[in-house]
Each structure stands twice: as C-alpha cells, then as structure tokens.
Amino acid sequence: MALRIFNTLSRSLQEFVPLDPAGKQVGLYCCGPTVYDFAHIGNFRTFVFADLVRRYLEFKGYAVRHVMNITDVDDKIIGRVREQKVPLPQYTGQYETAFFEDFQALGCQPPHLTPHATEHIADMIDLIGKLMERGVAYRMADGSVYFSIEKYQQKGGCYGQLVKLNFDEMRVGERVRSDEYAKESAADFALWKARVPEDGEVAWPSPWGEGRPGWHIECSAMSMKLLGPSFDLHLGGEDLVFPHHEDEIAQSEGSGVQGPDRRFVKYWMHGAHLLVEGKKMSKSLGNFFTVRDLLAKGYPGRAIRFLLLTCHYRESFNFTLDGLAGARSTLSRLDECLSKLREIAGNTAAEADGKLIQDFSAALDDDLNISAAWAVVFEWVRETNRRLAEQSLTPAAAAAWVAAWQRLDSVLGVGAVSSAGAPPAEILARLEARQAARQTKDFKQADAIRGELRAKGWLIEDTAKGPRLKRM
Ligand SMILES: [Zn+2]
C-alpha cells in the first residue's frame, strides 16, 4: 500500500512519491535544536515525530538520508555567551552534548548528518551572494543584507506558500533586528546581520562586511548543500511554518538553483504543539520539563517516547505525569507478553506474522496514524494473552509473532532494551565507582551514583551475584 501524508504545502493528503526516479532514495531534513539551553519535552515531540517518519520510511524500504541542523549561533546564544563570558563553542558544546544524550534516551535514531551553522558560514555567504546577483536581496548601509519580498514576487516567486499571508498585518519576526525601519519593507527579513558591539567576538567576514547569518538562511544553505537543491521531505514543529519555513522557501527558490518544475521541497510536514498538564509549558507554572528532569524523576526514556508517540502528529497533545506513569505500566504489560512469547518460541525460527505487519502498516500508511497502529499492537497483545491463557500457542506461532513484533518495533522503538546491547563503558565505570564507594561504606556517594545512572536511564539491581544494570 502507498503511504499518504499531509503536505502543508498543498494542505492536503498526498501519496508519497520520492523525487528519486528509482523510487529508493529519500532526502529528509528536520530543523534541529538551537543549543542555548536544555531542550524541553515540547521540542522533543518534534524530534520523536521526525524519528517516526524516518523509521517508517526505512521500514517501507526507502534509503533515507536524514539531516538535522544544529543552530549554534543566534541572538539568544550570543546574549548568553556575553553574560557568561565563555567562548561560543564552549557554551553551545555543553548543550549539544546534553541534547544528544536526551535524543538517545528517547530512542531516536541519530541523523546521518548534523551540520552546525558555524561550520557552514561559507555556504550561507554563497547563497546570499546568489540572491544578491539575482536582485532579490539588498545591502543596507550598515552592512546587513535583507531579502526583498517585493523583488522576489516581481520575478515570479510566491511568498506565502505555506500560509496565506496578509502583508498589512504581517509582524516582524523576533529574529529580525529591531531597527527594521531601515528596511525597504517591514516584511523583508535579514539574511546577513552586520556586526554590532553586543555581538562581541561572534562575527565572520563577508563581502558585505563583518557579521553573522540570519537564522532562516542557515537551514536553506545547509539543507541544499547536503540534500541537493530539491529534496523530498522537510519537517519541523508547526511553530516554524511562519516565518522560518516560508523564508526558507523564498531564499532557496529565490536563488534559482532548482531545475525546471522542481521545488525546493516536495513535502512539508509539521508536528503539532505539546501541552503539559493541560497548559502551555512555562517555568512559572511548574510544568516545564526537560527530558533529564523526567529521567531524574525515574521515568524511563522509552516511556516518554511511547507517550509522545501515542497521539497523531498533527493533533495537539496533553502530556501529563499521570500519562507517563500509565505509559510505563502499559510498556511493562507489553514486555511481559513478549517475554512469555519468547519463552514459548525458544530457538524456533519463523517468518514474521504477515497479518500483524500488514495491519500495522495500513494504519501508518494513512498519514502516520499512530493511534490506529497502537490499536493494532494492543489488540494483538490481548489476543496473545488469550492464547497464552488457553495454552494454545505453538512455538512456531509464538516465533512468528516475536519476529513480527521486531519489525514493528523497528518503527516504534520502544522495545525492551535487553536487545540493545551492553551498557557503554562510561556507565560501567560509574557502576564500578559505586561498588568502590559501597566497599568503603560511603553510602551517600553510592546513592548519588545510583541517582546519576538512573538519570541516564540505567537502573542498578543488586542481586546475589552482584549488581546488574538494567535499561529503564
Ligand atoms: Zn530550520
């Protein structure tokens, strides 16, 4: 069956047909984190959604090239660097490391490429140069460069493809300098921001003077550099539709590098907002959670992933701690069912059960209808438990189901981690440190290490044979 997805560009469900004439290669770009602080659980809803898209395309046999940028220079980062008086790479590096720890704790597949904005300044300058040459960008006296929406439209470009715009009411985005009165039009946006004293050391040379790129140009330059001027899928949270993604289209198509009848991006997909405890997340309401906050409270990463994946990506979702506790017990029921199946299957080899895989993919082919996919999984768990109770499962039937589940879990990514391999060396080293602390009766330190490992998703179980690490 063909996969159909909702394309924000056409505002309709469309069959997914990759640009690759062989129908095999798929280019996927998802806007990544701005590494100025720990990413919150709302940010991760988007990354888990992108991971689902990527995994499902791979499940269907596509060869996906997944690119996610790291925004490591912007106004907020520069502000923090100035406050804390640390070099920019040192400041952003710590949050990037934290981001990927959280990303991994949620079982997201690492993207194939994670380009950093600061490593692609030359590509951005090159793209801005093309826009200048084509007359759709202009330099201001201070050395800033802006994109001219009017000139772009005069050349046949369409600004307002993802959203219908009312130019009179258009607000100036937060990433545009406050001195926007200097621009030819209020709607124009910055491609290059001239260096100002507040930027400190953060500046690069360019043909227009020292400065730094605007945020939107980063994604246009890096996505086209790594996936080509036209690619299949561009993902992000719905808050990025305007102005970020609209501006990406204008810059990329305004540079004229696409072939005839080719667009910058064929399918745009956007994930909906996340509410936490019924409200918009905010530090003052006490409902602002990072992944590490939740891990430290003892919730396993896979339960967080499961909860984020229970709802269709285009529907807003209310994430609650009660829901998370429920997710954990649902997963343990699933684990229990699987462990019984594995016991019966023993070493029997079997083909994966076709019906289960077929029902599951029919659900996801329908614009990644994950709720329907979970309904298939839980109906199967009920059926399995019924068959287990009446002891009517043969080893071959059990093995066929286990094999089918493995295929399903290649998409869902919530399976018990027993198959995920040994703990990494640094985790083992901390376990040894805990043992050493216990031997010297430093129980405070031993408990602190237990808490630290728990926050990283590893549970220590003390058994008669010594401590054992279990992935939470
Ligand atoms: Zn972006």
Residues whose N, C-alpha, C, O or C-beta is under 5 A from the ligand:
A	BS01	ZN	C31 C219
